[in-house]
């Protein structure tokens, strides 16, 4: 059985199965210890061993699963409505766009990408998901303070606002195959991410968040 480092994040959901957040092994063990884990539906990824009980002489052992559902009140319902808009930051924006420049369609490292406003702020554009795309420095400089039409440039994909489940995926440092399959069931069928990642999983590849090398 494949085991992982304790640096591997665990996907936490509510009892209804709605994705909530990524947690580290310390938070996962605490949830197990306080009996807040309702059930686990992912594979066991590592075992955490604690101290020895002075009365029984037994050592505490916790097998941590990649996906755990927990008890307690959450705000998952309001997060998973069509009106939810996650925080906008470059890391998740670039991953939404697959680390591709949305003008030249070439892959770049995160450090070589910029946030481009389709309608520039100087022309009344807003800093929101639907008005921003990943762009390489060359294309961004060429576009300048113009719209794509004014700069005679064309977007290779339409921007979109991620749902909360998609945002959870985009925030993950490394997403395991079973975590990805689980999150994918919560993506809208019409989502570009759904199409992209369904194809990735269909090809039998291990879906992980990785930044492609620049060509």
Protein Blocks (a to p, Z undefined) as FASTA:
>chain_A
ZZddfkbccddddfkopafbdcdfklmmmmmmnopafbdcbdcfbdcdddddfklopacd
ddddfbdcdedddfklmmmpckbccdddfklmmmmnoopafklopacdfklpccddfbaf
klopacdfklgccddfklmmmnmmadfklnopacfbdcddddfklmmmmmpmbdcfklmm
mmmmmpcfklmklmmmmmmmmnopacdddddddZZ
